[in-house]
Amino acid sequence: MKIGRYLIALVLFIGALITFGDRGLIDNYRMEGKLISLKKGNHEITLENIALKKNITLLRDNLSYIEMVARSELGMVKKGDLVYRTAQ
């Protein structure tokens, strides 16, 4: 009878370790969630890098794109353009 009790206690203890212990089932479930989150973040950063590389290529090679950026972001004007200032 004592061996049966010890065996049941041992099985319950090992089951608790497998479920709640370090690298157990619950820890594994949390790590899967973190892995999915990190993969999503990596994908977003990869897409951002691709967009930035395209922007760099355009800024190096495309003069009309450079002009468009200078006009829209820096407020520059070309010779011969009419500039209207409005009172605020």
FITI-122114 format. One line per 4 residues: for each residue x, y, z of C-alpha. Coordinates in steps of 0.25 Angstrom, whole numbers, m for minus. Layout:
X,Y,Z ~ ...
This chain:
0,0,0 ~ 11,10,3 ~ 18,7,m10 ~ 5,11,m17
4,24,m10 ~ 19,27,m13 ~ 17,24,m27 ~ 4,33,m28
12,44,m21 ~ 23,42,m31 ~ 15,42,m43 ~ 7,55,m38
21,62,m35 ~ 26,59,m49 ~ 13,63,m55 ~ 14,76,m48
28,78,m52 ~ 25,75,m67 ~ 13,85,m66 ~ 18,96,m58
33,95,m57 ~ 44,102,m65 ~ 42,98,m80 ~ 29,92,m76
16,92,m84 ~ 12,106,m79 ~ 25,112,m81 ~ 25,106,m95
12,112,m98 ~ 17,126,m94 ~ 29,124,m102 ~ 21,121,m115
13,134,m113 ~ 26,142,m112 ~ 32,135,m124 ~ 19,139,m132
20,153,m127 ~ 35,154,m131 ~ 33,148,m145 ~ 22,158,m147
31,169,m143 ~ 42,164,m152 ~ 33,164,m163 ~ 29,178,m161
43,183,m160 ~ 47,175,m173 ~ 35,182,m180 ~ 40,196,m175
54,192,m179 ~ 50,189,m193 ~ 42,202,m194 ~ 54,210,m189
63,203,m199 ~ 54,207,m210 ~ 54,222,m205 ~ 69,222,m205
70,217,m219 ~ 60,228,m223 ~ 68,239,m216 ~ 81,234,m222
76,233,m237 ~ 63,240,m240 ~ 64,255,m241 ~ 49,257,m242
47,250,m229 ~ 58,258,m222 ~ 51,271,m228 ~ 37,266,m222
43,263,m209 ~ 50,277,m208 ~ 37,284,m212 ~ 28,276,m203
37,274,m190 ~ 47,286,m191 ~ 37,296,m197 ~ 47,299,m208
43,306,m221 ~ 49,306,m235 ~ 53,319,m242 ~ 41,324,m249
30,319,m240 ~ 20,328,m234 ~ 20,328,m219 ~ 7,332,m212
7,336,m197 ~ m6,336,m190 ~ m8,344,m177 ~ m12,335,m165
